[in-house]
Amino acid sequence: MSPDPNGVPHSLLNNLMHNRVRMQVLGDGCFQLTVTYGFKDEVDLPAALESCRASGLKFDRATISYFLSRATVVPTPGTGMALWRERLFAIMLHKVGNVAAYLRLPADRVIELGARIEI
């Protein structure tokens, strides 16, 4: 809250510094946001994005798309690690979980692009 409707509240500025959100203008309506979280911090990318409104970022939450990549590792016999290790690695990578949910992204705004990687 701020008594000045044209100013940025000090609490918001301190929040931006505390949550370590850095915004860089790339041009043509593109921005790069760097958000740093600590080990025990709760990850919430949409909230971090909202905090950038004070820096002049204008957006409509309903039109934002979040692009995530997903790799599917396929064990292949031959050179490299032993096949059982490749299989174990593939299983562990598969069990990572839902990245979009971890980042608290709205499910209807997420686009996942996959790649098949043979190891």
C-alpha positions as CSV (number, residue, x, y, z in Angstrom):
1,M,0.0,0.0,0.0
2,S,1.2,3.5,-0.8
3,P,-0.2,7.0,-0.1
4,D,1.0,8.1,-3.5
5,P,-0.9,6.4,-6.4
6,N,1.9,7.5,-8.9
7,G,4.8,6.1,-6.9
8,V,6.1,2.6,-6.2
9,P,5.6,1.5,-2.6
10,H,8.9,0.9,-0.7
11,S,7.5,-2.5,0.4
12,L,7.3,-3.6,-3.3
13,L,10.8,-2.3,-4.1
14,N,12.1,-4.2,-1.1
15,N,10.2,-7.3,-2.2
16,L,11.8,-7.1,-5.6
17,M,15.2,-6.9,-4.1
18,H,14.5,-9.7,-1.6
19,N,13.1,-12.0,-4.2
20,R,15.9,-11.1,-6.6
21,V,13.9,-10.5,-9.7
22,R,15.9,-8.9,-12.5
23,M,14.3,-7.7,-15.7
24,Q,16.2,-7.0,-18.9
25,V,14.5,-5.5,-22.0
26,L,15.5,-7.4,-25.1
27,G,13.5,-5.3,-27.6
28,D,10.4,-5.8,-29.7
29,G,8.3,-6.5,-26.7
30,C,10.5,-9.3,-25.4
31,F,11.9,-9.4,-21.9
32,Q,14.3,-11.6,-20.0
33,L,13.4,-12.2,-16.3
34,T,15.9,-13.7,-14.0
35,V,14.4,-15.0,-10.8
36,T,16.6,-16.3,-8.0
37,Y,15.2,-18.5,-5.3
38,G,16.9,-19.9,-2.2
39,F,16.8,-23.5,-1.0
40,K,13.8,-23.0,1.2
41,D,12.0,-20.3,-0.8
42,E,8.6,-21.2,-2.4
43,V,8.9,-21.0,-6.1
44,D,6.1,-19.1,-7.8
45,L,6.9,-17.7,-11.2
46,P,3.6,-16.0,-11.9
47,A,4.0,-14.0,-8.6
48,A,7.5,-13.0,-9.6
49,L,6.1,-11.9,-13.0
50,E,3.5,-9.8,-11.2
51,S,6.2,-8.1,-9.1
52,C,7.7,-6.8,-12.4
53,R,4.7,-4.6,-13.1
54,A,6.3,-1.9,-10.9
55,S,9.3,-1.8,-13.4
56,G,6.9,-1.0,-16.2
57,L,6.3,-4.5,-17.6
58,K,2.8,-4.6,-19.0
59,F,1.1,-7.9,-19.8
60,D,-2.2,-9.8,-19.7
61,R,-2.0,-13.0,-17.6
62,A,-4.5,-14.6,-19.9
63,T,-2.3,-14.3,-23.0
64,I,1.0,-15.5,-21.5
65,S,2.4,-18.8,-22.6
66,Y,5.1,-20.7,-20.7
67,F,7.3,-22.9,-22.8
68,L,9.0,-25.8,-21.1
69,S,11.3,-28.4,-22.5
70,R,11.1,-32.1,-21.6
71,A,13.8,-34.6,-22.5
72,T,13.1,-38.3,-22.7
73,V,16.3,-40.3,-22.3
74,V,16.4,-43.6,-24.1
75,P,19.1,-46.1,-23.1
76,T,20.9,-47.7,-26.0
77,P,23.5,-50.5,-25.9
78,G,27.0,-49.6,-27.2
79,T,29.6,-47.1,-26.1
80,G,29.2,-45.0,-23.0
81,M,27.8,-46.1,-19.7
82,A,26.8,-49.6,-18.9
83,L,23.3,-50.3,-20.1
84,W,22.0,-50.8,-16.5
85,R,23.3,-47.4,-15.5
86,E,21.7,-45.8,-18.6
87,R,18.4,-47.4,-17.6
88,L,18.7,-46.2,-14.0
89,F,19.4,-42.7,-15.2
90,A,16.5,-42.7,-17.6
91,I,14.2,-43.9,-14.8
92,M,15.5,-41.2,-12.4
93,L,15.0,-38.5,-15.0
94,H,11.5,-39.7,-15.7
95,K,10.6,-39.5,-11.9
96,V,11.6,-35.8,-11.7
97,G,7.9,-34.8,-11.6
98,N,5.8,-32.0,-13.0
99,V,8.0,-29.0,-13.5
100,A,5.0,-26.7,-14.4
101,A,3.4,-27.6,-11.1
102,Y,6.6,-27.0,-9.2
103,L,6.9,-23.5,-10.8
104,R,3.2,-22.9,-10.1
105,L,2.4,-22.2,-13.7
106,P,-1.2,-22.3,-14.8
107,A,-1.8,-25.6,-16.5
108,D,-3.7,-24.1,-19.4
109,R,-0.9,-21.7,-20.3
110,V,2.0,-24.3,-20.5
111,I,3.4,-25.6,-23.7
112,E,5.9,-28.5,-23.4
113,L,8.3,-29.3,-26.2
114,G,9.9,-32.7,-26.0
115,A,13.1,-34.2,-27.3
116,R,14.2,-37.9,-27.4
117,I,17.8,-38.3,-26.4
118,E,19.6,-41.6,-26.9
119,I,22.4,-42.2,-24.5
